Amino acid sequence: MSQLQSNLYGIPLKNPLVAGACSLTARSEKVKELENAGIAAIVIKSLFEEAIQLEKFQLDESLERYNDLHAEMLTHYPHLEHAGDKEHLMMIEKIKKSVSVPVIASLNAVTTEGWVQYAKDIAATGVDGLELNFYSLPVHSEVSAEELETGQLNALKAVKDAVSIPVGVKLSPYYTHLTNFVTALEEAGADGVTLFNRFFQPEIDIISEQESATFSFSQPGDHLLSLRWTALLSDRIKCPVTMSKGVLDDEDVIEALLAGASSVQIVSTLYKNGIPYVQEMVAGLEKWMELKGYQTINDFRGKMSKKKQQDPWAYERVQYIEMLLKKGTLF
């Protein structure tokens, strides 16, 4: 029997499959189903500081709407305040109690104070780890890439100083120099990195001539960008790499591990194929390992990373012309 033990952000796992943050991981009954299907860890749906700020503003605006019209409105009703992150913390505690596999909270804040305070609140629930979602849409020309990255590094350092649980970082691929930034994250104390986040993208409705939000699941092949960077980075840093975005079946899991990943996060395949599909993915991994004669994940993890390839350009080739010349098919 193959041994599938691995880790996420240094947290021991019974196998490499992790349920990524999504609506399924916000419901205790679904989380229990995931555990029964064989998932090794749960990343709870993210807490967004911006959402809390917006809800607080809307509540204050609603409560103060008639203050200038009726003076007695200032004292007629008791003072009310937005609950902040309390509802989310209750959800975390409920989910943590419902399963025995590791539970990791996910946080997306916009201020240093938010990163630190929410991280402290989350750590107090007893979760096994914390995942920071780093992403900033660079729309302000007066803010440099260095400023954005420095702000994220400072946020990581502040969170690491504030909590004692493992802290990983989930990234987008949109950095000027991803290798440099990931190295800096490790030096700042990151216990691991996940590559990459999947975002909603805007679309234009040509009939109404209005912007419309789109939601689409990952498709076959969507994991290739994450695969490239997993192979490039897994040799360069000591902290574990988790591959995300487009991991749909057991073959994608095997590719991720060969490239050097310690674990994978899955979401789209849970919606497309159902939660029980986790069992098939685990079984597929075991069958492949037995076929190849591997006893443990570490027997082959990173076997196809950048450092292990005879072709030094295996994961750095970006132009079709170079690939065609190498294969001798240009003419």
SERO-4910 file (N, C-alpha, C, O; in steps of 0.05 Angstrom, whole numbers):
BEGIN
 pado doro    nc1    nc2    nc3   cac1   cac2   cac3    cc1    cc2    cc3    oc1    oc2    oc3
  Met    A     17    -24      0      0      0      0     18     25      0     36     28     17
  Ser    A     12     43    -19     28     68    -21     22     86      3      0     87     14
  Gln    A     43    101     11     40    120     33     38    148     20     56    156      6
  Leu    A     16    162     25     10    187     12     15    212     29      8    234     20
  Gln    A     27    209     52     31    231     70     46    254     57     66    250     43
  Ser    A     37    278     62     51    302     52     46    325     71     41    320     95
  Asn    A     47    350     61     42    372     79     32    397     64     36    400     40
  Leu    A     19    414     79     10    440     69     19    461     89     11    461    112
  Tyr    A     37    480     80     48    500     98     62    488    122     62    499    144
  Gly    A     72    463    118     86    449    140     67    433    158     76    420    176
  Ile    A     41    435    153     21    420    168     18    392    156     13    389    132
  Pro    A     22    371    172     21    343    161     -6    337    149    -27    344    160
  Leu    A     -5    323    126    -30    314    113    -29    284    107     -7    273    104
  Lys    A    -52    271    107    -53    243    101    -50    237     71    -42    215     64
  Asn    A    -55    257     55    -51    255     26    -48    284     15    -53    303     31
  Pro    A    -41    289    -10    -36    316    -19    -61    332    -27    -57    355    -35
  Leu    A    -85    321    -25   -109    335    -35   -121    353    -14   -129    344      8
  Val    A   -123    379    -20   -135    399     -2   -158    412    -16   -156    420    -39
  Ala    A   -180    416     -1   -203    431    -12   -197    461     -9   -194    470     13
  Gly    A   -195    475    -31   -189    503    -30   -213    520    -21   -236    510    -20
  Ala    A   -208    545    -14   -229    562     -3   -251    566    -24   -245    574    -47
  Cys    A   -276    561    -16   -298    564    -34   -324    562    -17   -323    559      7
  Ser    A   -347    564    -30   -372    563    -16   -376    536     -2   -389    534     19
  Leu    A   -366    514    -14   -369    488     -2   -355    487     26   -365    474     44
  Thr    A   -333    500     28   -318    499     53   -328    519     74   -315    523     95
  Ala    A   -351    532     68   -363    549     88   -387    535    101   -401    547    118
  Arg    A   -392    510     94   -415    495    105   -405    470    118   -392    453    106
  Ser    A   -412    467    144   -401    445    160   -409    418    149   -394    399    150
  Glu    A   -434    415    137   -443    389    127   -427    382    102   -421    358     98
  Lys    A   -420    401     85   -404    396     62   -375    390     69   -362    373     56
  Val    A   -365    403     89   -338    398     98   -336    369    109   -315    356    104
  Lys    A   -356    360    122   -357    333    132   -357    313    109   -344    292    110
  Glu    A   -372    320     88   -373    303     65   -345    301     52   -336    280     43
  Leu    A   -332    324     51   -305    324     40   -286    307     55   -270    292     44
  Glu    A   -287    308     82   -271    291     99   -277    262     93   -258    245     91
  Asn    A   -302    254     92   -310    226     87   -301    216     60   -296    193     56
  Ala    A   -299    235     41   -290    228     14   -260    224     12   -250    214     -8
  Gly    A   -245    233     33   -216    229     33   -199    254     31   -175    252     28
  Ile    A   -212    277     31   -196    302     30   -178    304     54   -185    295     76
  Ala    A   -154    315     50   -134    315     72   -135    340     89   -125    340    111
  Ala    A   -146    362     78   -147    387     93   -168    405     81   -176    401     57
  Ile    A   -177    424     96   -198    443     87   -187    472     90   -176    479    111
  Val    A   -190    487     68   -185    516     70   -212    530     70   -226    528     50
  Ile    A   -219    543     92   -245    555     95   -248    579     77   -229    593     71
  Lys    A   -273    583     67   -279    607     51   -268    632     64   -270    635     88
  Ser    A   -257    650     47   -242    673     57   -258    693     72   -282    697     67
  Leu    A   -245    705     91   -255    729    105   -244    753     90   -219    756     87
  Phe    A   -261    771     80   -253    795     65   -257    820     82   -280    826     89
  Glu    A   -235    834     88   -238    859    103   -255    879     89   -270    894    101
  Glu    A   -252    881     62   -267    900     47   -298    895     49   -313    915     51
  Ala    A   -306    870     50   -334    864     53   -344    873     80   -366    884     83
  Ile    A   -328    869    101   -336    878    128   -338    908    129   -357    919    141
  Gln    A   -319    922    117   -319    951    116   -345    961    102   -358    980    111
  Leu    A   -352    949     79   -375    957     64   -401    952     81   -418    970     82
  Glu    A   -403    929     93   -427    923    109   -430    943    133   -452    951    139
  Lys    A   -407    949    145   -407    968    167   -416    996    158   -432   1009    171
  Phe    A   -406   1004    135   -414   1030    124   -444   1031    117   -458   1050    123
  Gln    A   -454   1009    105   -483   1008     98   -501   1008    123   -522   1021    123
  Leu    A   -492    994    144   -507    994    169   -508   1022    182   -529   1032    190
  Asp    A   -485   1035    183   -483   1062    195   -500   1081    179   -514   1098    190
  Glu    A   -499   1079    153   -515   1097    136   -545   1093    140   -560   1112    141
  Ser    A   -553   1067    143   -581   1061    147   -591   1072    175   -613   1083    177
  Leu    A   -575   1068    195   -582   1077    222   -583   1107    225   -598   1117    241
  Glu    A   -567   1121    209   -565   1150    212   -581   1165    191   -579   1190    189
  Arg    A   -596   1151    175   -610   1163    152   -629   1186    160   -631   1206    146
  Tyr    A   -643   1182    183   -663   1202    191   -655   1220    214   -671   1234    226
  Asn    A   -629   1219    221   -620   1235    244   -626   1265    241   -632   1278    260
  Asp    A   -623   1275    217   -626   1304    212   -655   1312    210   -662   1336    211
  Leu    A   -673   1292    206   -701   1298    204   -716   1297    230   -734   1312    236
  His    A   -708   1277    246   -722   1273    272   -700   1271    294   -687   1251    296
  Ala    A   -698   1292    310   -677   1292    330   -679   1269    350   -659   1259    360
  Glu    A   -704   1261    356   -707   1239    375   -696   1213    365   -692   1194    381
  Met    A   -691   1211    339   -680   1186    328   -652   1180    339   -643   1157    339
  Leu    A   -639   1201    349   -612   1197    360   -612   1181    386   -592   1167    392
  Thr    A   -634   1182    400   -634   1168    426   -657   1148    429   -659   1134    449
  His    A   -675   1148    410   -699   1131    412   -692   1101    411   -704   1085    425
  Tyr    A   -672   1094    395   -664   1066    393   -637   1061    405   -620   1080    405
  Pro    A   -631   1038    415   -605   1032    427   -583   1034    406   -588   1029    382
  His    A   -559   1040    415   -537   1042    396   -530   1014    385   -526    995    400
  Leu    A   -527   1013    359   -521    987    345   -494    989    331   -487   1010    320
  Glu    A   -479    968    331   -454    967    317   -452    942    300   -464    921    307
  His    A   -437    943    278   -433    920    261   -417    899    277   -399    906    292
  Ala    A   -424    874    273   -411    852    288   -382    847    279   -368    831    291
  Gly    A   -374    859    257   -347    854    247   -343    826    238   -358    816    221
  Asp    A   -322    813    248   -315    786    238   -327    764    256   -320    741    252
  Lys    A   -345    771    274   -355    751    293   -370    728    280   -366    705    287
  Glu    A   -386    734    260   -401    713    246   -382    694    232   -386    669    233
  His    A   -361    705    219   -342    688    205   -326    671    226   -321    647    220
  Leu    A   -320    682    248   -305    667    269   -322    644    280   -312    622    285
  Met    A   -348    648    283   -366    627    291   -367    605    271   -368    581    278
  Met    A   -367    612    245   -367    592    224   -341    575    225   -342    551    223
  Ile    A   -318    588    229   -293    574    231   -294    554    254   -286    531    251
  Glu    A   -303    563    277   -304    546    301   -322    521    296   -316    499    304
  Lys    A   -345    526    283   -363    504    277   -351    484    258   -353    460    263
  Ile    A   -337    493    238   -325    475    218   -302    460    231   -298    436    227
  Lys    A   -286    474    247   -263    462    261   -273    438    279   -259    418    280
  Lys    A   -295    442    292   -306    421    309   -318    398    294   -321    376    305
  Ser    A   -326    402    269   -340    382    254   -322    362    240   -332    341    231
  Val    A   -296    367    238   -278    349    223   -253    344    240   -246    360    258
  Ser    A   -239    323    233   -213    317    246   -189    324    229   -166    324    239
  Val    A   -193    329    203   -171    337    185   -163    366    191   -179    381    202
  Pro    A   -139    374    184   -130    402    189   -149    422    175   -158    418    153
  Val    A   -154    444    189   -171    466    179   -154    491    177   -142    499    197
  Ile    A   -153    503    154   -138    527    150   -157    550    143   -174    547    125
  Ala    A   -154    572    156   -171    596    150   -158    612    128   -134    611    124
  Ser    A   -174    627    114   -164    643     91   -172    672     97   -194    679    105
  Leu    A   -152    690     92   -156    719     99   -148    736     76   -127    732     64
  Asn    A   -165    756     70   -159    776     49   -164    803     61   -187    812     62
  Ala    A   -143    817     70   -146    843     83   -134    865     65   -121    859     45
  Val    A   -139    890     72   -129    912     56   -113    932     72   -101    950     61
  Thr    A   -113    930     98    -97    947    116    -80    930    134    -86    907    140
  Thr    A    -58    942    143    -40    927    161    -55    920    186    -52    898    197
  Glu    A    -71    939    196    -86    934    221   -106    911    217   -110    895    234
  Gly    A   -118    910    193   -137    889    187   -123    862    186   -133    843    197
  Trp    A   -101    860    172    -86    835    170    -80    825    198    -85    801    204
  Val    A    -70    842    216    -61    834    242    -85    826    260    -85    805    273
  Gln    A   -105    844    262   -127    839    280   -144    814    272   -150    798    289
  Tyr    A   -150    812    246   -165    789    237   -149    763    240   -160    742    246
  Ala    A   -123    765    235   -106    741    239   -106    732    268   -108    708    274
  Lys    A   -105    751    286   -106    744    315   -133    731    322   -134    711    336
  Asp    A   -154    743    312   -181    733    318   -184    704    307   -195    687    320
  Ile    A   -174    700    283   -176    674    270   -159    653    285   -168    631    290
  Ala    A   -135    661    293   -118    642    307   -130    633    333   -126    610    342
  Ala    A   -145    651    346   -158    644    371   -180    623    369   -188    612    389
  Thr    A   -189    617    345   -210    597    341   -199    569    343   -214    550    345
  Gly    A   -172    566    341   -160    539    343   -155    527    316   -149    503    314
  Val    A   -156    542    294   -150    531    268   -121    522    267   -104    531    283
  Asp    A   -115    505    247    -88    493    245    -69    511    230    -45    509    233
  Gly    A    -79    530    214    -62    547    198    -78    570    186   -102    571    188
  Leu    A    -63    589    174    -76    612    162    -64    617    134    -40    615    130
  Glu    A    -81    622    115    -73    628     87    -79    657     81   -102    665     82
  Leu    A    -58    672     74    -62    700     66    -64    702     36    -47    692     21
  Asn    A    -85    715     27    -89    719     -2    -78    746    -10    -89    767     -3
  Phe    A    -56    746    -24    -43    770    -33    -50    776    -62    -43    762    -80
  Tyr    A    -64    798    -66    -70    807    -93    -78    836    -92    -94    845    -75
  Ser    A    -67    852   -110    -74    880   -112    -75    888   -141    -55    885   -155
  Leu    A    -98    897   -150   -100    906   -178    -85    932   -182    -93    952   -170
  Pro    A    -63    933   -197    -46    957   -199    -58    978   -218    -48    981   -240
  Val    A    -78    992   -209    -91   1011   -226    -82   1040   -221    -88   1058   -237
  His    A    -67   1044   -200    -58   1071   -194    -29   1075   -203    -11   1062   -193
  Ser    A    -25   1091   -224      1   1094   -236     22   1106   -217     46   1102   -222
  Glu    A     13   1120   -197     32   1133   -178     43   1113   -158     62   1120   -143
  Val    A     32   1089   -157     41   1069   -138     59   1049   -153     50   1037   -173
  Ser    A     83   1045   -145    102   1027   -159     98    998   -151     86    992   -130
  Ala    A    108    980   -168    107    952   -161    122    946   -135    114    929   -119
  Glu    A    144    960   -131    160    956   -107    144    963    -82    145    950    -61
  Glu    A    128    985    -83    111    993    -61     90    972    -54     86    966    -31
  Leu    A     78    961    -75     57    940    -71     70    916    -58     58    905    -39
  Glu    A     92    907    -68    105    883    -57    115    888    -29    113    870    -12
  Thr    A    126    911    -24    136    918      3    112    917     23    115    908     46
  Gly    A     89    928     15     66    928     32     57    899     39     50    894     62
  Gln    A     58    881     20     50    854     25     70    839     42     63    823     60
  Leu    A     96    844     38    116    832     55    114    842     84    117    826    103
  Asn    A    108    868     87    105    879    114     80    867    128     80    862    152
  Ala    A     59    862    112     35    849    123     41    821    132     32    813    154
  Leu    A     56    806    117     64    779    125     80    779    150     75    764    169
  Lys    A    100    797    152    117    799    176    100    806    200    104    795    222
  Ala    A     81    824    197     64    833    219     47    810    229     43    806    253
  Val    A     36    794    210     19    771    218     36    750    231     27    739    251
  Lys    A     59    745    221     77    724    233     84    732    261     87    715    279
  Asp    A     88    758    266     94    768    293     70    765    312     73    763    337
  Ala    A     46    765    300     22    766    316     10    739    323     -4    736    343
  Val    A     16    718    307      4    692    312     26    671    313     49    675    303
  Ser    A     20    648    324     39    626    326     33    602    308     49    583    307
  Ile    A     10    603    294      3    581    276     17    585    249     26    607    243
  Pro    A     20    563    233     33    566    207     17    586    189     -7    587    189
  Val    A     32    602    174     21    622    157     31    618    128     55    621    123
  Gly    A     14    611    110     21    609     82     10    632     66     -7    647     76
  Val    A     20    635     41     11    657     24      2    645     -3     15    629    -15
  Lys    A    -22    654    -11    -33    646    -37    -30    670    -56    -38    692    -49
  Leu    A    -17    666    -79     -9    688    -96    -24    687   -123    -35    666   -131
  Ser    A    -23    709   -137    -31    710   -165     -5    708   -181     17    711   -169
  Pro    A     -6    703   -207     18    702   -223     28    729   -232     48    732   -247
  Tyr    A     13    751   -225     18    777   -236     38    794   -220     30    814   -209
  Tyr    A     62    784   -219     84    799   -206    106    805   -227    111    789   -245
  Thr    A    119    828   -224    140    835   -242    162    814   -242    173    807   -263
  His    A    170    804   -219    191    785   -216    182    765   -195    189    768   -171
  Leu    A    167    744   -203    155    726   -184    176    711   -168    172    707   -144
  Thr    A    198    702   -180    218    687   -166    230    704   -143    233    694   -121
  Asn    A    236    729   -149    247    747   -129    227    751   -106    235    751    -83
  Phe    A    202    754   -113    182    760    -92    177    735    -74    174    738    -50
  Val    A    175    712    -86    171    687    -71    194    682    -52    191    674    -29
  Thr    A    218    687    -61    242    685    -44    240    704    -21    247    697      2
  Ala    A    231    728    -26    228    748     -5    207    740     15    209    745     39
  Leu    A    185    727      5    164    717     23    176    696     42    170    696     66
  Glu    A    192    678     32    204    658     49    222    671     70    221    663     93
  Glu    A    238    690     61    255    704     80    239    719    101    249    723    124
  Ala    A    215    728     94    198    742    113    183    724    132    169    733    150
  Gly    A    186    697    128    174    679    146    151    662    136    139    647    151
  Ala    A    144    664    110    122    647     99    128    618    103    150    608     98
  Asp    A    108    603    112    111    574    117    104    558     92    103    534     92
  Gly    A     98    572     70     92    559     45     78    578     26     69    599     35
  Val    A     78    571      0     64    588    -20     46    570    -36     52    547    -42
  Thr    A     23    582    -45      4    568    -63      3    583    -89      0    608    -89
  Leu    A      6    569   -111      6    580   -138    -16    567   -155    -15    543   -160
  Phe    A    -37    581   -163    -42    609   -160    -71    613   -153    -87    594   -153
  Asn    A    -79    638   -146   -107    645   -142   -122    645   -169   -110    650   -190
  Arg    A   -147    641   -168   -165    643   -191   -184    666   -186   -197    666   -165
  Phe    A   -187    684   -205   -203    708   -201   -227    710   -220   -227    698   -241
  Phe    A   -247    724   -211   -269    731   -229   -258    751   -250   -241    767   -244
  Gln    A   -269    749   -274   -260    767   -295   -285    781   -306   -306    769   -309
  Pro    A   -282    807   -312   -305    822   -323   -311    815   -352   -293    808   -367
  Glu    A   -336    818   -360   -344    813   -387   -364    835   -395   -375    848   -377
  Ile    A   -367    840   -421   -385    861   -430   -409    848   -444   -406    832   -463
  Asp    A   -433    854   -435   -458    845   -448   -463    864   -471   -469    888   -467
  Ile    A   -461    854   -496   -463    872   -519   -492    880   -525   -496    899   -541
  Ile    A   -511    867   -513   -539    875   -517   -546    898   -498   -557    919   -507
  Ser    A   -541    895   -472   -547    916   -453   -525    937   -452   -529    959   -441
  Glu    A   -502    930   -464   -478    948   -464   -471    955   -435   -466    978   -428
  Gln    A   -470    934   -419   -462    937   -391   -442    916   -383   -440    894   -395
  Glu    A   -426    922   -363   -407    903   -352   -422    881   -337   -441    887   -323
  Ser    A   -413    857   -340   -426    835   -325   -404    817   -313   -384    811   -326
  Ala    A   -409    809   -289   -390    791   -276   -393    763   -287   -415    754   -292
  Thr    A   -371    749   -289   -371    722   -300   -361    702   -279   -343    709   -263
  Phe    A   -371    678   -279   -361    657   -263   -358    632   -280   -378    622   -291
  Ser    A   -335    621   -281   -330    597   -297   -311    579   -283   -293    588   -269
  Phe    A   -316    553   -285   -298    534   -273   -272    531   -289   -271    538   -313
  Ser    A   -252    520   -276   -227    514   -290   -232    493   -312   -249    476   -309
  Gln    A   -216    495   -333   -218    477   -355   -192    461   -357   -171    469   -347
  Pro    A   -192    438   -371   -167    423   -375   -146    440   -387   -150    455   -406
  Gly    A   -122    439   -376   -100    455   -385    -96    481   -370    -75    493   -372
  Asp    A   -115    488   -353   -112    513   -338    -90    511   -316    -82    531   -305
  His    A    -81    487   -311    -61    483   -290    -33    488   -300    -14    488   -284
  Leu    A    -29    492   -326     -2    492   -338     15    515   -328     39    512   -324
  Leu    A      3    539   -324     18    561   -314     28    556   -285     51    561   -279
  Ser    A     10    545   -269     18    538   -242     39    516   -242     58    516   -226
  Leu    A     37    497   -261     56    475   -263     84    486   -270    104    478   -258
  Arg    A     85    505   -288    111    516   -296    125    529   -272    148    524   -267
  Trp    A    110    546   -257    122    560   -235    127    542   -211    146    547   -195
  Thr    A    112    521   -208    118    502   -187    145    488   -193    161    485   -175
  Ala    A    149    481   -218    174    468   -226    198    487   -223    220    479   -216
  Leu    A    193    513   -229    215    532   -227    222    540   -199    245    545   -193
  Leu    A    202    541   -181    206    551   -154    212    530   -133    225    535   -113
  Ser    A    202    505   -137    204    485   -116    233    479   -109    239    471    -86
  Asp    A    252    483   -128    280    478   -122    294    502   -108    314    499    -95
  Arg    A    282    525   -111    294    550   -103    288    557    -74    303    572    -61
  Ile    A    266    547    -64    258    554    -36    255    529    -20    251    507    -30
  Lys    A    258    532      6    256    509     25    228    504     34    220    482     40
  Cys    A    211    526     35    184    522     45    168    508     23    174    511     -1
  Pro    A    147    493     31    132    477     11    115    494     -8    106    515     -1
  Val    A    113    483    -32     96    496    -53     71    480    -57     72    455    -59
  Thr    A     48    493    -57     23    481    -63     13    490    -91     15    514    -97
  Met    A      4    472   -107     -5    480   -134    -36    482   -134    -49    464   -123
  Ser    A    -46    503   -146    -74    508   -147    -81    518   -175    -64    522   -192
  Lys    A   -107    522   -180   -117    532   -205   -116    512   -228    -95    509   -241
  Gly    A   -137    498   -232   -139    479   -255   -131    451   -249   -127    435   -268
  Val    A   -128    443   -223   -122    415   -217   -149    400   -216   -164    403   -197
  Leu    A   -154    384   -237   -180    373   -241   -182    343   -237   -204    333   -231
  Asp    A   -160    329   -240   -161    299   -237   -135    289   -225   -117    304   -219
  Asp    A   -133    262   -223   -109    250   -211    -84    255   -227    -63    256   -216
  Glu    A    -87    257   -254    -64    262   -271    -52    289   -265    -28    293   -264
  Asp    A    -70    309   -261    -60    336   -254    -46    336   -227    -26    350   -223
  Val    A    -56    320   -208    -44    317   -182    -16    306   -185      3    316   -172
  Ile    A    -13    285   -201     13    272   -205     33    291   -218     56    292   -210
  Glu    A     23    306   -238     41    326   -251     51    346   -230     74    354   -230
  Ala    A     33    356   -213     40    376   -193     62    365   -174     81    379   -168
  Leu    A     58    340   -166     78    328   -147    105    323   -161    126    328   -149
  Leu    A    104    315   -186    129    311   -201    144    338   -205    168    338   -205
  Ala    A    129    359   -207    141    386   -211    152    396   -185    168    416   -185
  Gly    A    145    384   -162    156    393   -137    136    402   -116    144    410    -94
  Ala    A    110    401   -123     90    410   -103     88    390    -80     93    366    -84
  Ser    A     82    400    -57     77    383    -34     48    376    -31     40    356    -18
  Ser    A     30    393    -43      2    388    -41    -12    404    -64      1    419    -78
  Val    A    -37    398    -68    -53    413    -88    -79    422    -75    -89    410    -57
  Gln    A    -89    445    -85   -116    454    -76   -135    450    -99   -129    457   -122
  Ile    A   -158    439    -93   -178    433   -114   -204    447   -106   -212    448    -83
  Val    A   -218    458   -127   -244    471   -123   -262    464   -146   -283    452   -142
  Ser    A   -255    472   -170   -272    468   -193   -281    440   -197   -304    434   -203
  Thr    A   -263    421   -193   -270    393   -197   -290    383   -176   -305    364   -182
  Leu    A   -291    396   -153   -311    388   -133   -339    396   -142   -358    382   -137
  Tyr    A   -341    419   -156   -367    427   -166   -374    412   -191   -398    405   -195
  Lys    A   -355    407   -209   -361    394   -234   -366    364   -231   -383    353   -245
  Asn    A   -351    351   -214   -352    322   -212   -364    312   -186   -369    288   -183
  Gly    A   -369    330   -167   -380    322   -142   -359    315   -121   -337    308   -128
  Ile    A   -366    318    -96   -348    313    -74   -337    284    -74   -313    281    -68
  Pro    A   -353    264    -80   -343    236    -80   -319    232    -99   -305    212    -97
  Tyr    A   -316    250   -119   -295    247   -139   -267    248   -125   -248    239   -137
  Val    A   -266    259   -101   -240    259    -86   -229    231    -83   -205    226    -86
  Gln    A   -247    212    -78   -239    184    -75   -226    174   -100   -206    159    -99
  Glu    A   -237    181   -124   -225    172   -149   -198    184   -153   -180    171   -164
  Met    A   -194    209   -145   -169    223   -149   -147    210   -131   -125    205   -140
  Val    A   -155    204   -106   -136    190    -88   -129    163    -98   -106    155    -98
  Ala    A   -150    148   -107   -145    121   -118   -128    121   -143   -111    104   -146
  Gly    A   -132    141   -160   -115    144   -184    -86    149   -177    -68    138   -190
  Leu    A    -81    166   -157    -54    171   -148    -41    146   -137    -18    140   -144
  Glu    A    -55    131   -121    -45    106   -110    -39     86   -132    -18     73   -131
  Lys    A    -57     83   -151    -53     64   -172    -28     71   -189    -12     53   -196
  Trp    A    -24     96   -194      0    105   -210     25     99   -194     45     90   -206
  Met    A     25    105   -168     49    100   -151     56     70   -150     79     63   -151
  Glu    A     35     53   -149     40     25   -148     51     15   -175     69     -2   -176
  Leu    A     41     27   -197     50     20   -224     80     27   -227     95     13   -240
  Lys    A     87     50   -216    115     60   -218    134     49   -197    158     52   -198
  Gly    A    122     36   -177    139     25   -155    147     45   -134    166     40   -120
  Tyr    A    132     67   -132    138     87   -111    123     80    -85     99     74    -86
  Gln    A    137     81    -63    124     75    -37    113    100    -24     93     99    -11
  Thr    A    127    123    -27    119    148    -15    119    170    -35    130    168    -56
  Ile    A    106    192    -27    106    216    -44    134    227    -49    141    236    -71
  Asn    A    151    226    -28    178    237    -30    195    221    -49    217    230    -57
  Asp    A    187    196    -56    202    180    -75    203    193   -103    222    188   -118
  Phe    A    183    209   -109    182    221   -136    177    251   -136    178    263   -157
  Arg    A    170    262   -113    164    291   -112    188    307   -122    210    304   -112
  Gly    A    183    325   -141    204    342   -152    222    328   -173    242    340   -182
  Lys    A    215    304   -181    231    289   -200    232    304   -227    251    301   -242
  Met    A    211    320   -232    209    335   -258    212    365   -253    203    381   -270
  Ser    A    224    373   -231    228    402   -226    250    413   -245    264    397   -258
  Lys    A    253    438   -245    272    452   -262    300    441   -258    315    435   -277
  Lys    A    308    438   -233    336    430   -227    342    402   -236    365    395   -242
  Lys    A    321    385   -238    326    356   -245    325    351   -275    330    329   -284
  Gln    A    320    372   -291    317    367   -320    344    370   -334    360    388   -328
  Gln    A    349    352   -353    373    354   -370    371    378   -388    392    391   -394
  Asp    A    348    384   -398    344    408   -415    341    432   -397    321    435   -383
  Pro    A    361    450   -396    361    473   -378    339    493   -384    332    510   -367
  Trp    A    327    491   -408    305    510   -415    278    497   -414    258    509   -424
  Ala    A    276    474   -401    251    459   -401    227    475   -392    205    473   -404
  Tyr    A    230    492   -372    207    507   -361    210    537   -366    194    553   -357
  Glu    A    231    545   -381    235    573   -386    229    581   -415    230    604   -422
  Arg    A    222    561   -431    216    566   -459    189    579   -462    169    568   -453
  Val    A    188    603   -473    163    618   -474    154    625   -503    131    633   -507
  Gln    A    172    621   -523    165    628   -550    162    602   -566    178    584   -564
  Tyr    A    142    601   -583    138    577   -600    162    572   -618    168    549   -623
  Ile    A    175    593   -627    198    590   -646    219    572   -633    231    556   -647
  Glu    A    225    577   -607    246    562   -593    238    532   -592    255    515   -596
  Met    A    213    527   -586    204    499   -584    205    485   -611    213    462   -613
  Leu    A    197    500   -632    197    488   -659    225    482   -668    231    462   -681
  Leu    A    244    501   -663    271    497   -670    283    473   -656    298    457   -668
  Lys    A    276    470   -630    287    448   -615    277    421   -626    292    402   -627
  Lys    A    252    421   -635    241    396   -645    247    391   -675    241    371   -686
  Gly    A    260    412   -687    267    409   -715    244    409   -734    245    396   -755
  Thr    A    222    422   -727    198    421   -744    191    448   -757    170    452   -768
  Leu    A    210    467   -755    205    493   -766    203    493   -797    187    506   -809
  Phe    A    221    477   -809    222    476   -839    216    447   -849    216    443   -873
***
